[in-house]
Amino acid sequence: MMAAPILRRSLARAAVSVSSYSPSAAARPLLHIHRTCQRRWDSSVAGSANPKLVQIVDQISTLTLLETADLVGLLKARLNIPDTLLAAPAAAAPAAAAAAPVEEEAAAVEEKTLFNVKLNSFDAAAKAKIIKEVKALLGLSLVDSKKFVESAPKMLKEGLTKDEAEKMKKTLEGLGAKIDLE
């Protein structure tokens, strides 16, 4: 199923349409796979899926790798998806574990200049005040601010200077929140 979009993109980059493409003997099996997958996709999606979603999938399948990476970044930001949910599979864990000591040594040498402010928890009595402060800090609606606070622990802001992060921490802790600087 994955061959169809890849072949379609490869042909599109070569400025050749699938219908007018005349493949060599070696490429004919790939074109057959593409056409078979396309027919299966069309027949399985035609009656069962929402047409709006089918259109979105078609648009996404035409994106380049860089555009797809930008799309993922935008969706993570818009939907507040933490990086831990999108972590690499377990097979990549040994490579990441091997790279971790090198990164830790580099971090120990450099002084940390950017901080992340994380809302861990809050006092139930101070919930309304914290929601109002989060609303003001993040520019969210009241409903979104309430959902944000109730889903704690959650990252409030990332990439702040030490002074900004400590000021935000002091303000929120004064209201009854428990804040961590990372």
Buried (B, 14 or more C-beta within 10 A) or exposed (E): EEEBBEBBBEBEEEEEEBEEEEBEEEEEEBBEBBBEBBEEBEEEBEEEEEEEEBEEEEEEBEBEEEEEEEEEEEEBEEEEEEEEEEEEEEEEEEEEEEEEEEEEEEEEEEEEEEBBBBBEEBEEEBBEBBBBBBBEBEEBEEEBBBBBBEEBEBBBBEEBEEEBBBEBBEBBEEBBBBBBBE
